[in-house]
Amino acid sequence: MDGDELQAQARARVQELPGAQLEHPFGPGWEVYKVRDKVFMLLTDVTGEPIVILKSDPEDAEALQAGHEDITPGYHMNKKHWITLHPSGDLSEQLISDLVTESYLLVVEHLPHARRPVDPTTFGQDL
């Protein structure tokens, strides 16, 4: 999967997430996706390749980095809580979609109950 396909897959999944919004607070080279004003995904190519930066549970992040050479610590983010997806043939569309969803739900679960667009404990279970 090339970088454009990687970012397109991440964008496609975001379209299915309630309350997700795109902003450009860092200028045109960055796409910042938020839910209720909290960042859960960033897209950029400032590193020379199109990348996707996602929030991740620290234990999951370690396992993902150990299992995939194209998943590294978060670019310009807290290396314990964020990961970066790099383009290659190694990352499946399903894995990208799952990681975007997980990032979104990690942010949603820390929102006050009244501000949550979905219940993070049951979202997606009826699919």
N, C-alpha and C positions, 0 to 999 in steps of 0.2 A: 504494500500500500504506500503510495507516495504521500507527500505532505499535504497536498491539496485534498486528497481523498480522506486523509486522517482528520483534517479540520472540518471537512464537509460532513463526515459521519458524526463528529461531536456536535456540530450545529444542528444536524437533523434530529438528534436525540433531545437537544434543548427545546426544540419546538414542541415537544410532547410533554414538557414539564410545566405544570401550573405555576403561574407567578414569576417565571423566569424572564428576565429582561436584559437586553444588550445595552451597554454604555461604552463610551470612549473617553474615560477620564484621563488617560495617559497619552492621548493623541491618536492619530490615524493608524499607527503601527500596532495598536493593541485593541483587541475586542475583549471586553470585560463583561462576563455574565454574572448577574446577581439574582438572588431571591430575597425580597423584602430588604433591599439595601445591603445585603451581605454577599460577598464574592464567593462563588463556588467554581468558576472556570475562567481561564484566560487563554486567548489565542494570540499568537504573534509569530513573526518570522524575523525578528530582530537578531536572532542568533545565527542567521544565515540559512535556516531551514524552517519550514512551518512546524510549529510545535503546539501542543495542548498541555496546559498546566491545570491540575485538579487537586482538590482537597482529598486527603486519604487518611484513614485510621493508621496510626504509626506502625502497628504490627502488620497490617495488610501492606503498607508501603514497603516495609522490609522484604516481605515475601515476594511481592511483585517485582521489586528490583533484583532480587536473587534469581527469579525465574524468567525474566525478560531483559535482554540486553538493551532494549529500546525504551525501558522505563528507568528513569533516573530521578534523583532528588529534585524537588521543585526549583525551577529557575527563578532566581531573585525572590524566593519565598522561604518560609521556615522549612528547612530540609526534613524535619521530622513529620510534619503534617501535610506536606504537599509533594506531589510527584509530577514529573514531566514525561509526556509521551512523545517519542520521536518517530518519524516516518520510517517504515520498513515493511517487509512482508510478514513480519512476526506477529503483529497485533491484529487480531480478528475484529470484524465489525461488531460482533457480539461483545467482546471484551471491552472495546471502546465505549459502546453504549452502556454496559454495566458500570464502568468506572465513572462515566459522567453522571449516571443516576446515583451512584453511591456518594459522590461528591455533593450533589444537590441535597440528598437526604441527611448527610452529616451536618450541613448548614441548617436545614429545616428543623432538625431535632433540637437545636440549641435556641430556636426562636421561642418567644412566649407563645403559649398555646393559642391565644386569640389571633396571632399573626401568621400562623402556619397555614399555607395554602393546601396542604395535604397532611394526613396522619402518617408520619414517617415509619410507624411500626406496621402499617398495613398497605402502604402505597405499592401498587404494582402486583399485589398478590392475586388479584382477580383477572389477571391477563391469561 
